[in-house]
Amino acid sequence: MSRFDVVIFGATGFTGKFVVREWIKNYNATEKLSWSIAGRSKEKLVELIDQLSNEFSKMNLYFCLLS
């Protein structure tokens, strides 16, 4: 059994960033799904998390980096 209902792989790439932002805009507030993002570069994930935190600061988003 998985910890998350949805995992967005490749989140730091061009398409991955688009998918993450669309997910947040369209599904985060309305669905009761647990979700996460994944990528190959820890540094790029941290950078993306910072961007998303600033971009969606009015939403209740919680980030935890697991390595």
C-alpha positions as CSV (number, residue, x, y, z in Angstrom):
1,M,0.0,0.0,0.0
2,S,1.3,3.4,-1.0
3,R,1.6,6.5,1.3
4,F,0.2,8.7,-1.5
5,D,-2.8,8.4,-3.8
6,V,-0.9,10.3,-6.6
7,V,2.8,10.8,-7.3
8,I,3.9,13.2,-10.0
9,F,7.2,11.9,-11.3
10,G,9.6,14.2,-13.2
11,A,8.2,17.3,-11.4
12,T,11.2,19.4,-12.0
13,G,11.1,19.1,-15.8
14,F,9.1,21.4,-18.1
15,T,6.0,19.2,-18.4
16,G,6.3,18.1,-14.7
17,K,6.2,21.7,-13.5
18,F,3.1,22.3,-15.7
19,V,1.4,19.2,-14.3
20,V,2.2,20.1,-10.7
21,R,0.8,23.7,-11.1
22,E,-2.4,22.4,-12.8
23,W,-2.8,19.8,-10.1
24,I,-2.6,22.4,-7.4
25,K,-5.0,24.8,-9.2
26,N,-7.6,22.1,-10.1
27,Y,-7.5,19.3,-7.7
28,N,-5.7,20.2,-4.5
29,A,-8.6,22.1,-2.9
30,T,-11.5,19.9,-4.1
31,E,-10.1,16.4,-3.7
32,K,-9.3,14.5,-0.6
33,L,-6.2,12.9,-2.2
34,S,-2.7,12.7,-0.7
35,W,-0.2,13.5,-3.3
36,S,3.5,14.1,-3.8
37,I,6.1,15.2,-6.3
38,A,9.3,13.3,-7.3
39,G,12.4,14.1,-9.3
40,R,16.0,13.1,-9.8
41,S,17.6,16.2,-8.4
42,K,17.1,17.1,-4.8
43,E,18.3,20.7,-5.5
44,K,15.8,21.2,-8.2
45,L,13.0,19.8,-6.0
46,V,13.9,22.2,-3.3
47,E,13.9,25.1,-5.8
48,L,10.5,24.0,-7.1
49,I,9.1,23.7,-3.6
50,D,10.2,27.3,-2.9
51,Q,8.6,28.5,-6.2
52,L,5.3,26.7,-5.4
53,S,5.3,28.0,-1.8
54,N,5.6,31.6,-3.1
55,E,3.2,31.2,-6.0
56,F,0.5,29.5,-4.0
57,S,1.1,31.1,-0.7
58,K,-2.6,31.6,0.0
59,M,-3.3,27.9,-0.3
60,N,-2.7,25.4,2.5
61,L,0.2,23.5,0.9
62,Y,2.6,21.6,3.1
63,F,5.9,20.4,1.9
64,C,8.2,17.8,3.4
65,L,11.4,16.7,1.5
66,L,12.2,13.0,1.8
67,S,15.5,11.7,0.6
